[in-house]
Amino acid sequence: MANDISPKAYVSPNAKIGDGTKVFPFAYIEDDVVIGDNCLIFPFVSILDGTRMGNGNKIHQGTVIGAIPQDFEFCGEASECILGNDNVIRENVVINRATHTGGQTVVGNGNFLMEGVHISHDTKVADKCVFGYGTKIAGDCEIGNHAIFSSGVIENANTRVGECALLQAGATFSKDIPPYVIIGGSPLKYCGINSILGKILGTDDKVLKHIANAYRLVFHGQTSVFDASLQIKQQVPDGPQIRNIVDFLTSTKAGIVTKIS
């Protein structure tokens, strides 16, 4: 099956465009670009050098994929911006490629980026995440599967968000957000676990209680993150989610939001 490229689009003859992909008028696609099968590239989209895109992606008007990183260390090196499959990228989104040779900015599979989202250089986004209107992710961040960012969230550089975490609207943070939690308010505070998403994903009620008990030790105990991790291992029944929590807490470099390390 052939692709469908409008004669009113600029597509470099060196770009590789997959079967079934439709490129609308006034799109702009540079030389060093690979786009997979069955993608939709809407008008006024720019897909720049270093972009590697999988199948079934929908890229809406005004979006820039593979933009030059907004990093003072950038000196023109070749780098990559990787998109997986089945992502929906809405209007006016910017995703920067990495800063240095061999680096990658990565957006995985099945993610939904709403209008005005910015994913900065070298950030790694996993699968099935949702980013609300105007959310901004700084450089060198890591975001786990099924994370949800409400509108206007700002994640500062070199921080992590664990899987199934929910950031309420307007949250701004410079420390790590552990998995399965809800964080919001001003100042930020722990608002419980994301049990609704947990149930949607098939997590057993008993496991959800174990997760809640683990986070009572972290956020309500009068102890450090390190000691809370030890208490979780001693007091909470083991399981994949509990191990994930402990591994996340013990590997933090930025510290855990709302909690002293």
Buried (B, 14 or more C-beta within 10 A) or exposed (E): EEBEBBEEBBBBEEBEBBEBBBBBEBBBBBEBBBBBBBBBBBBBBBBBBBBBBBBBBBBBBBBBBBBBBBBEEBEEBEBBBBBBBBBBBBBBBBBBBBBBEEBBBBBBBBBBBBBBBBBBBBBBBBBBBBBBBBBBBBBBBBBBBBBBBBBBBBBBBBBBBBBBBBBBBBBBBBBBBBBBBBBBEEEBEBBEBBBEBBEEEEBEEEBBBBBBBBBBBBBEBEBBBEEBBBBBBEEBEEBEBBEBBBEBBEEBEBBBBBBEE
